[in-house]
Amino acid sequence: MAMVVVAIVGGISTLLLVLGRKFCYRELRFATSNFADEGLLGVGVFGKVYLGFLSNINCSIAVKRITTNSHQGVKEYESEVTTITRLRHRNLVQLIGWCHDNNEFLIVYEFLPNKSLDYHLHREPCLLTRDTRYKIAMGVASALFYLQEEFDQCMLHRDIKVVDHGQGSQTTEVMLGTDGYIAPECLDTYKAIKESDVYSFGIVALEIASGKKAIALIERNGQRFKTKLVEWVWELYGKESLFDSADPRLSGNYDMEQMERLLLVGLACAHPNYFDRPSIMQAVDILSFKAALPMLPPEMPVPA
């Protein structure tokens, strides 16, 4: 979820008591070795995330320590705790508890030890097989479908990406996502909509298929230059060379129908115009071979 946080005032304490476990500050400070830099997992807009260990239950945790020097950060805390506690999906990290002692605002999550998709996708050698990649794409799409269509209220993620906070990504001041994954309309309006998350998913799908980053390093005529991944893949699509964008580390060892669907879903979801993107339900159906491939123009459209 996007980083969400809140000033604990009035009856909020009573509200939170029924949501997950209440930790004391001393317990979490001890679990994280006093929030040691060695345990820093990531840095986000509203705070930092630290690795911790609860010895009484023999469990590793991820503790988000909120920066409380802004009213927005405080609001985000309340929103995150009160909303994410109710989320139940196998592909969404689970919230364990919370703490607002000692003028600190902390959120405790289950710790996922397998690192980010970025770590596995862009390391050498890359060990992600074609089947694993497709399952990951389907899993992300399924989680996004749950947030937008199956949860009791539409949830906007606002920062879907393959890289962890603090691992080479830059979050914009508009707090609507990470550079390379932000939909054009967000940059224009400073507002996120459902289609904005669909755009970010499209970029992730292209990364999974191509093995390249959202801002890709491309080699052409012996020279290297940076470009947006979606622009490069769309250019190859227009030249009827779509499969040239498939990750060369797969050595052609992939199902061509799956690769075509993954790349075209990526392009369709990352369409510059939000009203021309498929819904996440349509994207899931295409990836599941329940719907036809999307029809796209040979040249990448200019945002309306």
DOBA-547026 format. One record per residue (C-alpha): residue number from 1; residue in three letters; chain; z negated, x, y. Coordinates in Angstrom, 3 decimals, decimal comma. Example, Ala and Ser with C-alpha at 12.3 -4.5 7.8 and 13.67 -1.06 7.14 Angstrom:
<recs>
+-----+---------+--------+----------+----------+----------+
| num | residuo | cadena |        z |        x |        y |
+-----+---------+--------+----------+----------+----------+
|   1 |     ALA |      A |   -7,800 |   12,300 |   -4,500 |
|   2 |     SER |      A |   -7,140 |   13,670 |   -1,060 |
+-----+---------+--------+----------+----------+----------+
</recs>
This chain:
<recs>
+-----+---------+--------+----------+----------+----------+
| num | residuo | cadena |        z |        x |        y |
+-----+---------+--------+----------+----------+----------+
|   1 |     MET |      A |    0,000 |    0,000 |    0,000 |
|   2 |     ALA |      A |    0,366 |    1,044 |    3,558 |
|   3 |     MET |      A |   -2,888 |    2,525 |    4,799 |
|   4 |     VAL |      A |   -5,061 |   -0,400 |    5,758 |
|   5 |     VAL |      A |   -8,550 |   -0,244 |    7,468 |
|   6 |     VAL |      A |  -11,408 |   -2,091 |    9,650 |
|   7 |     ALA |      A |  -14,414 |   -2,184 |   11,845 |
|   8 |     ILE |      A |  -17,240 |   -3,656 |    9,856 |
|   9 |     VAL |      A |  -18,666 |   -6,264 |   12,220 |
|  10 |     GLY |      A |  -20,271 |   -9,637 |   11,920 |
|  11 |     GLY |      A |  -19,842 |  -11,206 |    8,500 |
|  12 |     ILE |      A |  -17,394 |   -8,672 |    7,096 |
|  13 |     SER |      A |  -20,118 |   -6,912 |    5,101 |
|  14 |     THR |      A |  -20,863 |  -10,158 |    3,284 |
|  15 |     LEU |      A |  -17,174 |  -10,656 |    2,540 |
|  16 |     LEU |      A |  -16,780 |   -7,185 |    1,041 |
|  17 |     LEU |      A |  -19,814 |   -7,527 |   -1,193 |
|  18 |     VAL |      A |  -17,825 |   -9,700 |   -3,553 |
|  19 |     LEU |      A |  -14,857 |   -7,343 |   -3,689 |
|  20 |     GLY |      A |  -15,244 |   -4,396 |   -6,067 |
|  21 |     ARG |      A |  -18,166 |   -1,971 |   -6,135 |
|  22 |     LYS |      A |  -20,073 |   -0,870 |   -3,059 |
|  23 |     PHE |      A |  -20,624 |    2,903 |   -3,057 |
|  24 |     CYS |      A |  -23,143 |    4,757 |   -0,915 |
|  25 |     TYR |      A |  -21,876 |    7,530 |    1,314 |
|  26 |     ARG |      A |  -24,057 |   10,179 |   -0,331 |
|  27 |     GLU |      A |  -22,590 |    9,349 |   -3,739 |
|  28 |     LEU |      A |  -19,008 |    9,798 |   -2,559 |
|  29 |     ARG |      A |  -19,822 |   12,901 |   -0,532 |
|  30 |     PHE |      A |  -21,281 |   14,487 |   -3,654 |
|  31 |     ALA |      A |  -18,352 |   13,313 |   -5,809 |
|  32 |     THR |      A |  -15,858 |   15,016 |   -3,473 |
|  33 |     SER |      A |  -17,937 |   18,205 |   -2,910 |
|  34 |     ASN |      A |  -18,489 |   17,126 |    0,692 |
|  35 |     PHE |      A |  -14,805 |   16,233 |    1,115 |
|  36 |     ALA |      A |  -13,727 |   19,792 |    0,352 |
|  37 |     ASP |      A |  -10,279 |   20,901 |    1,496 |
|  38 |     GLU |      A |   -9,622 |   22,143 |   -2,042 |
|  39 |     GLY |      A |   -9,670 |   18,540 |   -3,206 |
|  40 |     LEU |      A |   -7,349 |   17,174 |   -0,525 |
|  41 |     LEU |      A |   -4,706 |   15,018 |   -2,200 |
|  42 |     GLY |      A |   -2,836 |   13,813 |    0,873 |
|  43 |     VAL |      A |   -2,867 |   12,939 |    4,544 |
|  44 |     GLY |      A |   -1,783 |    9,591 |    5,955 |
|  45 |     VAL |      A |   -1,641 |    7,788 |    9,260 |
|  46 |     PHE |      A |   -5,221 |    6,538 |    9,116 |
|  47 |     GLY |      A |   -7,023 |    9,197 |    7,135 |
|  48 |     LYS |      A |   -7,147 |   11,675 |    4,277 |
|  49 |     VAL |      A |   -7,396 |   11,223 |    0,507 |
|  50 |     TYR |      A |   -9,655 |   13,440 |   -1,591 |
|  51 |     LEU |      A |  -10,086 |   14,010 |   -5,301 |
|  52 |     GLY |      A |  -13,546 |   13,104 |   -6,568 |
|  53 |     PHE |      A |  -15,450 |   12,888 |   -9,823 |
|  54 |     LEU |      A |  -18,166 |   10,398 |  -10,746 |
|  55 |     SER |      A |  -20,290 |   12,155 |  -13,353 |
|  56 |     ASN |      A |  -22,307 |    9,054 |  -14,249 |
|  57 |     ILE |      A |  -19,209 |    7,342 |  -15,624 |
|  58 |     ASN |      A |  -17,190 |   10,529 |  -16,340 |
|  59 |     CYS |      A |  -14,301 |    9,347 |  -14,162 |
|  60 |     SER |      A |  -11,997 |   11,022 |  -11,639 |
|  61 |     ILE |      A |  -11,347 |    9,057 |   -8,443 |
|  62 |     ALA |      A |   -9,277 |    9,245 |   -5,279 |
|  63 |     VAL |      A |  -11,308 |    8,644 |   -2,121 |
|  64 |     LYS |      A |   -9,575 |    7,646 |    1,098 |
|  65 |     ARG |      A |  -11,643 |    8,670 |    4,117 |
|  66 |     ILE |      A |  -10,593 |    6,625 |    7,108 |
|  67 |     THR |      A |  -10,292 |    8,112 |   10,560 |
|  68 |     THR |      A |  -12,212 |    5,626 |   12,672 |
|  69 |     ASN |      A |  -11,246 |    6,805 |   16,139 |
|  70 |     SER |      A |   -8,795 |    3,941 |   16,606 |
|  71 |     HIS |      A |   -9,143 |    0,172 |   16,518 |
|  72 |     GLN |      A |   -5,985 |   -0,031 |   14,413 |
|  73 |     GLY |      A |   -7,490 |    2,222 |   11,775 |
|  74 |     VAL |      A |  -10,529 |    0,005 |   11,516 |
|  75 |     LYS |      A |   -8,384 |   -3,104 |   11,103 |
|  76 |     GLU |      A |   -6,366 |   -1,370 |    8,413 |
|  77 |     TYR |      A |   -9,534 |   -0,643 |    6,412 |
|  78 |     GLU |      A |  -10,524 |   -4,298 |    6,189 |
|  79 |     SER |      A |   -7,003 |   -5,380 |    5,370 |
|  80 |     GLU |      A |   -6,642 |   -2,827 |    2,589 |
|  81 |     VAL |      A |   -9,948 |   -3,600 |    0,924 |
|  82 |     THR |      A |   -9,705 |   -7,379 |    1,147 |
|  83 |     THR |      A |   -6,089 |   -7,514 |    0,021 |
|  84 |     ILE |      A |   -5,594 |   -4,783 |   -2,562 |
|  85 |     THR |      A |   -8,695 |   -5,822 |   -4,484 |
|  86 |     ARG |      A |   -6,784 |   -8,954 |   -5,498 |
|  87 |     LEU |      A |   -3,620 |   -7,161 |   -6,621 |
|  88 |     ARG |      A |   -3,070 |   -7,003 |  -10,366 |
|  89 |     HIS |      A |    0,049 |   -5,211 |  -11,555 |
|  90 |     ARG |      A |    0,485 |   -2,408 |  -14,078 |
|  91 |     ASN |      A |    2,513 |   -0,359 |  -11,602 |
|  92 |     LEU |      A |    0,088 |   -0,652 |   -8,682 |
|  93 |     VAL |      A |   -2,929 |    1,630 |   -8,324 |
|  94 |     GLN |      A |   -6,241 |   -0,220 |   -8,669 |
|  95 |     LEU |      A |   -8,990 |   -0,252 |   -6,058 |
|  96 |     ILE |      A |  -12,407 |    0,560 |   -7,542 |
|  97 |     GLY |      A |  -14,685 |    0,124 |   -4,570 |
|  98 |     TRP |      A |  -15,540 |    0,798 |   -0,952 |
|  99 |     CYS |      A |  -18,171 |    2,244 |    1,351 |
| 100 |     HIS |      A |  -19,092 |    1,774 |    5,005 |
| 101 |     ASP |      A |  -22,346 |    3,690 |    5,278 |
| 102 |     ASN |      A |  -23,231 |    6,302 |    7,868 |
| 103 |     ASN |      A |  -20,414 |    5,227 |   10,210 |
| 104 |     GLU |      A |  -17,944 |    6,189 |    7,482 |
| 105 |     PHE |      A |  -15,179 |    3,985 |    6,080 |
| 106 |     LEU |      A |  -14,176 |    4,975 |    2,551 |
| 107 |     ILE |      A |  -11,989 |    3,358 |   -0,097 |
| 108 |     VAL |      A |  -12,186 |    4,400 |   -3,756 |
| 109 |     TYR |      A |   -9,128 |    4,191 |   -6,013 |
| 110 |     GLU |      A |   -8,478 |    5,096 |   -9,599 |
| 111 |     PHE |      A |   -7,081 |    8,625 |   -9,743 |
| 112 |     LEU |      A |   -3,612 |    8,988 |  -11,240 |
| 113 |     PRO |      A |   -3,395 |   12,543 |  -12,654 |
| 114 |     ASN |      A |    0,348 |   12,683 |  -13,293 |
| 115 |     LYS |      A |    1,240 |   13,572 |   -9,692 |
| 116 |     SER |      A |    3,983 |   11,931 |   -7,607 |
| 117 |     LEU |      A |    7,559 |   11,157 |   -8,575 |
| 118 |     ASP |      A |    8,585 |   13,791 |   -6,042 |
| 119 |     TYR |      A |    6,754 |   16,456 |   -8,068 |
| 120 |     HIS |      A |    8,568 |   15,612 |  -11,284 |
| 121 |     LEU |      A |   11,961 |   14,785 |   -9,792 |
| 122 |     HIS |      A |   12,431 |   17,828 |   -7,563 |
| 123 |     ARG |      A |   10,693 |   20,567 |   -9,534 |
| 124 |     GLU |      A |   12,549 |   23,045 |  -11,712 |
| 125 |     PRO |      A |   13,163 |   22,447 |  -14,463 |
| 126 |     CYS |      A |   13,238 |   18,674 |  -14,026 |
| 127 |     LEU |      A |   12,042 |   17,065 |  -17,243 |
| 128 |     LEU |      A |   12,810 |   13,460 |  -16,299 |
| 129 |     THR |      A |   15,311 |   12,105 |  -18,800 |
| 130 |     ARG |      A |   17,847 |    9,386 |  -18,017 |
| 131 |     ASP |      A |   15,742 |    6,762 |  -19,809 |
| 132 |     THR |      A |   12,578 |    7,782 |  -17,977 |
| 133 |     ARG |      A |   14,353 |    7,611 |  -14,624 |
| 134 |     TYR |      A |   15,684 |    4,136 |  -15,261 |
| 135 |     LYS |      A |   12,265 |    2,920 |  -16,398 |
| 136 |     ILE |      A |   10,705 |    4,335 |  -13,225 |
| 137 |     ALA |      A |   13,272 |    2,546 |  -11,053 |
| 138 |     MET |      A |   12,656 |   -0,710 |  -12,922 |
| 139 |     GLY |      A |    8,901 |   -0,220 |  -12,605 |
| 140 |     VAL |      A |    9,061 |    0,285 |   -8,835 |
| 141 |     ALA |      A |   11,358 |   -2,732 |   -8,459 |
| 142 |     SER |      A |    8,999 |   -4,816 |  -10,605 |
| 143 |     ALA |      A |    5,982 |   -3,858 |   -8,484 |
| 144 |     LEU |      A |    7,859 |   -4,653 |   -5,270 |
| 145 |     PHE |      A |    8,961 |   -8,010 |   -6,703 |
| 146 |     TYR |      A |    5,312 |   -8,768 |   -7,473 |
| 147 |     LEU |      A |    4,265 |   -7,956 |   -3,911 |
| 148 |     GLN |      A |    7,025 |  -10,013 |   -2,315 |
| 149 |     GLU |      A |    7,414 |  -12,955 |   -4,665 |
| 150 |     GLU |      A |    4,597 |  -13,260 |   -7,221 |
| 151 |     PHE |      A |    1,452 |  -12,471 |   -5,224 |
| 152 |     ASP |      A |   -0,137 |  -15,423 |   -3,427 |
| 153 |     GLN |      A |    1,126 |  -14,083 |   -0,097 |
| 154 |     CYS |      A |    4,084 |  -11,841 |    0,705 |
| 155 |     MET |      A |    2,888 |   -8,245 |    0,951 |
| 156 |     LEU |      A |    4,766 |   -5,573 |    2,890 |
| 157 |     HIS |      A |    4,278 |   -2,044 |    1,577 |
| 158 |     ARG |      A |    5,835 |   -0,242 |    4,576 |
| 159 |     ASP |      A |    5,889 |    3,229 |    3,014 |
| 160 |     ILE |      A |    7,727 |    3,250 |   -0,314 |
| 161 |     LYS |      A |    8,786 |    6,810 |   -1,120 |
| 162 |     VAL |      A |    8,680 |    9,407 |   -3,908 |
| 163 |     VAL |      A |    6,538 |   11,944 |   -2,073 |
| 164 |     ASP |      A |    2,769 |   11,892 |   -1,541 |
| 165 |     HIS |      A |    1,293 |   11,779 |    1,949 |
| 166 |     GLY |      A |    0,891 |   15,329 |    3,181 |
| 167 |     GLN |      A |    3,460 |   16,786 |    0,780 |
| 168 |     GLY |      A |    6,260 |   17,559 |    3,181 |
| 169 |     SER |      A |    6,787 |   14,082 |    4,559 |
| 170 |     GLN |      A |    6,471 |   13,042 |    8,183 |
| 171 |     THR |      A |    5,139 |    9,604 |    8,996 |
| 172 |     THR |      A |    6,500 |    8,137 |   12,198 |
| 173 |     GLU |      A |    4,368 |    7,023 |   15,100 |
| 174 |     VAL |      A |    5,500 |    3,449 |   14,573 |
| 175 |     MET |      A |    3,570 |    3,554 |   11,272 |
| 176 |     LEU |      A |    6,317 |    1,811 |    9,372 |
| 177 |     GLY |      A |    7,162 |    4,454 |    6,822 |
| 178 |     THR |      A |    8,258 |    8,006 |    6,184 |
| 179 |     ASP |      A |   11,303 |    9,669 |    7,714 |
| 180 |     GLY |      A |   14,372 |    9,164 |    5,524 |
| 181 |     TYR |      A |   13,012 |    5,947 |    4,008 |
| 182 |     ILE |      A |   12,722 |    3,877 |    7,176 |
| 183 |     ALA |      A |   15,130 |    0,967 |    7,598 |
| 184 |     PRO |      A |   17,236 |    0,970 |   10,801 |
| 185 |     GLU |      A |   15,750 |   -2,314 |   12,033 |
| 186 |     CYS |      A |   12,242 |   -0,816 |   11,946 |
| 187 |     LEU |      A |   13,305 |    1,916 |   14,341 |
| 188 |     ASP |      A |   14,814 |   -0,694 |   16,650 |
| 189 |     THR |      A |   12,086 |   -3,341 |   16,584 |
| 190 |     TYR |      A |    8,973 |   -1,450 |   15,412 |
| 191 |     LYS |      A |    8,470 |   -4,314 |   12,962 |
| 192 |     ALA |      A |    8,668 |   -4,365 |    9,179 |
| 193 |     ILE |      A |   10,118 |   -7,227 |    7,142 |
| 194 |     LYS |      A |   10,675 |   -7,791 |    3,428 |
| 195 |     GLU |      A |   14,142 |   -6,316 |    3,702 |
| 196 |     SER |      A |   12,663 |   -3,114 |    5,130 |
| 197 |     ASP |      A |   10,829 |   -2,476 |    1,864 |
| 198 |     VAL |      A |   14,038 |   -3,261 |   -0,028 |
| 199 |     TYR |      A |   15,751 |   -0,545 |    2,041 |
| 200 |     SER |      A |   13,084 |    1,993 |    1,115 |
| 201 |     PHE |      A |   13,416 |    1,059 |   -2,547 |
| 202 |     GLY |      A |   17,166 |    1,640 |   -2,263 |
| 203 |     ILE |      A |   16,563 |    5,192 |   -1,042 |
| 204 |     VAL |      A |   14,133 |    5,832 |   -3,890 |
| 205 |     ALA |      A |   16,712 |    4,525 |   -6,390 |
| 206 |     LEU |      A |   19,303 |    6,938 |   -4,980 |
| 207 |     GLU |      A |   16,829 |    9,816 |   -5,226 |
| 208 |     ILE |      A |   16,069 |    8,988 |   -8,856 |
| 209 |     ALA |      A |   19,774 |    8,875 |   -9,718 |
| 210 |     SER |      A |   20,920 |   11,910 |   -7,728 |
| 211 |     GLY |      A |   17,896 |   14,176 |   -7,946 |
| 212 |     LYS |      A |   18,268 |   14,810 |   -4,212 |
| 213 |     LYS |      A |   15,819 |   14,062 |   -1,421 |
| 214 |     ALA |      A |   16,194 |   11,227 |    1,084 |
| 215 |     ILE |      A |   17,272 |   13,825 |    3,621 |
| 216 |     ALA |      A |   19,557 |   15,772 |    1,318 |
| 217 |     LEU |      A |   20,834 |   19,336 |    1,387 |
| 218 |     ILE |      A |   24,541 |   19,106 |    0,568 |
| 219 |     GLU |      A |   26,947 |   21,944 |   -0,137 |
| 220 |     ARG |      A |   30,559 |   21,558 |    0,986 |
| 221 |     ASN |      A |   33,275 |   24,195 |    1,379 |
| 222 |     GLY |      A |   30,739 |   26,930 |    0,775 |
| 223 |     GLN |      A |   28,425 |   25,691 |    3,515 |
| 224 |     ARG |      A |   25,132 |   23,834 |    3,301 |
| 225 |     PHE |      A |   24,086 |   21,080 |    5,655 |
| 226 |     LYS |      A |   21,525 |   18,290 |    5,833 |
| 227 |     THR |      A |   22,510 |   14,641 |    5,750 |
| 228 |     LYS |      A |   21,033 |   11,298 |    4,805 |
| 229 |     LEU |      A |   21,307 |   10,772 |    1,077 |
| 230 |     VAL |      A |   22,608 |    7,223 |    1,481 |
| 231 |     GLU |      A |   25,463 |    8,445 |    3,703 |
| 232 |     TRP |      A |   26,508 |   11,110 |    1,183 |
| 233 |     VAL |      A |   26,441 |    8,742 |   -1,812 |
| 234 |     TRP |      A |   28,324 |    6,056 |    0,122 |
| 235 |     GLU |      A |   30,988 |    8,615 |    1,060 |
| 236 |     LEU |      A |   31,486 |    9,496 |   -2,621 |
| 237 |     TYR |      A |   31,595 |    5,798 |   -3,487 |
| 238 |     GLY |      A |   34,369 |    5,288 |   -0,932 |
| 239 |     LYS |      A |   36,321 |    8,121 |   -2,545 |
| 240 |     GLU |      A |   35,864 |    6,475 |   -5,962 |
| 241 |     SER |      A |   33,794 |    9,482 |   -7,023 |
| 242 |     LEU |      A |   30,441 |    7,701 |   -7,316 |
| 243 |     PHE |      A |   29,373 |    9,589 |  -10,434 |
| 244 |     ASP |      A |   29,675 |   12,878 |   -8,570 |
| 245 |     SER |      A |   26,362 |   11,932 |   -6,971 |
| 246 |     ALA |      A |   24,557 |   11,755 |  -10,339 |
| 247 |     ASP |      A |   21,987 |   14,508 |  -10,831 |
| 248 |     PRO |      A |   23,914 |   17,496 |  -12,269 |
| 249 |     ARG |      A |   20,764 |   18,545 |  -14,144 |
| 250 |     LEU |      A |   21,410 |   15,619 |  -16,477 |
| 251 |     SER |      A |   24,617 |   17,425 |  -17,514 |
| 252 |     GLY |      A |   26,405 |   14,103 |  -17,837 |
| 253 |     ASN |      A |   23,861 |   12,953 |  -20,416 |
| 254 |     TYR |      A |   23,345 |    9,439 |  -19,117 |
| 255 |     ASP |      A |   24,478 |    5,901 |  -19,756 |
| 256 |     MET |      A |   27,316 |    5,361 |  -17,292 |
| 257 |     GLU |      A |   26,619 |    1,649 |  -16,883 |
| 258 |     GLN |      A |   22,976 |    2,320 |  -16,077 |
| 259 |     MET |      A |   23,843 |    5,092 |  -13,651 |
| 260 |     GLU |      A |   26,433 |    2,914 |  -11,912 |
| 261 |     ARG |      A |   23,956 |    0,065 |  -11,534 |
| 262 |     LEU |      A |   21,222 |    2,354 |  -10,255 |
| 263 |     LEU |      A |   23,489 |    3,966 |   -7,656 |
| 264 |     LEU |      A |   25,075 |    0,706 |   -6,498 |
| 265 |     VAL |      A |   21,722 |   -1,065 |   -6,297 |
| 266 |     GLY |      A |   20,505 |    1,888 |   -4,255 |
| 267 |     LEU |      A |   23,425 |    1,599 |   -1,847 |
| 268 |     ALA |      A |   23,203 |   -2,192 |   -1,613 |
| 269 |     CYS |      A |   19,450 |   -2,112 |   -0,921 |
| 270 |     ALA |      A |   19,940 |    0,655 |    1,664 |
| 271 |     HIS |      A |   22,656 |   -1,288 |    3,478 |
| 272 |     PRO |      A |   22,331 |   -0,597 |    7,233 |
| 273 |     ASN |      A |   22,161 |   -4,342 |    7,969 |
| 274 |     TYR |      A |   19,052 |   -6,049 |    6,599 |
| 275 |     PHE |      A |   20,819 |   -9,403 |    6,170 |
| 276 |     ASP |      A |   23,381 |   -7,838 |    3,812 |
| 277 |     ARG |      A |   20,808 |   -6,382 |    1,423 |
| 278 |     PRO |      A |   20,029 |   -8,081 |   -1,879 |
| 279 |     SER |      A |   16,581 |   -9,549 |   -2,384 |
| 280 |     ILE |      A |   14,286 |   -7,554 |   -4,626 |
| 281 |     MET |      A |   14,739 |  -10,317 |   -7,215 |
| 282 |     GLN |      A |   18,500 |   -9,780 |   -7,143 |
| 283 |     ALA |      A |   17,989 |   -6,017 |   -7,424 |
| 284 |     VAL |      A |   15,801 |   -6,489 |  -10,503 |
| 285 |     ASP |      A |   18,400 |   -8,788 |  -12,069 |
| 286 |     ILE |      A |   21,184 |   -6,250 |  -11,476 |
| 287 |     LEU |      A |   19,142 |   -3,413 |  -12,981 |
| 288 |     SER |      A |   18,275 |   -5,683 |  -15,918 |
| 289 |     PHE |      A |   21,996 |   -6,420 |  -16,512 |
| 290 |     LYS |      A |   21,365 |  -10,096 |  -15,711 |
| 291 |     ALA |      A |   23,585 |  -10,099 |  -12,617 |
| 292 |     ALA |      A |   26,928 |   -8,652 |  -11,614 |
| 293 |     LEU |      A |   27,247 |   -5,392 |   -9,703 |
| 294 |     PRO |      A |   27,018 |   -5,733 |   -5,929 |
| 295 |     MET |      A |   30,254 |   -5,698 |   -3,940 |
| 296 |     LEU |      A |   30,199 |   -3,017 |   -1,237 |
| 297 |     PRO |      A |   32,740 |   -1,902 |    1,367 |
| 298 |     PRO |      A |   34,257 |    1,550 |    0,784 |
| 299 |     GLU |      A |   32,893 |    2,815 |    4,092 |
| 300 |     MET |      A |   29,239 |    2,645 |    5,046 |
| 301 |     PRO |      A |   28,890 |   -0,082 |    7,705 |
| 302 |     VAL |      A |   27,512 |    0,608 |   11,147 |
| 303 |     PRO |      A |   24,233 |   -1,252 |   11,797 |
| 304 |     ALA |      A |   24,855 |   -4,496 |   13,646 |
+-----+---------+--------+----------+----------+----------+
</recs>
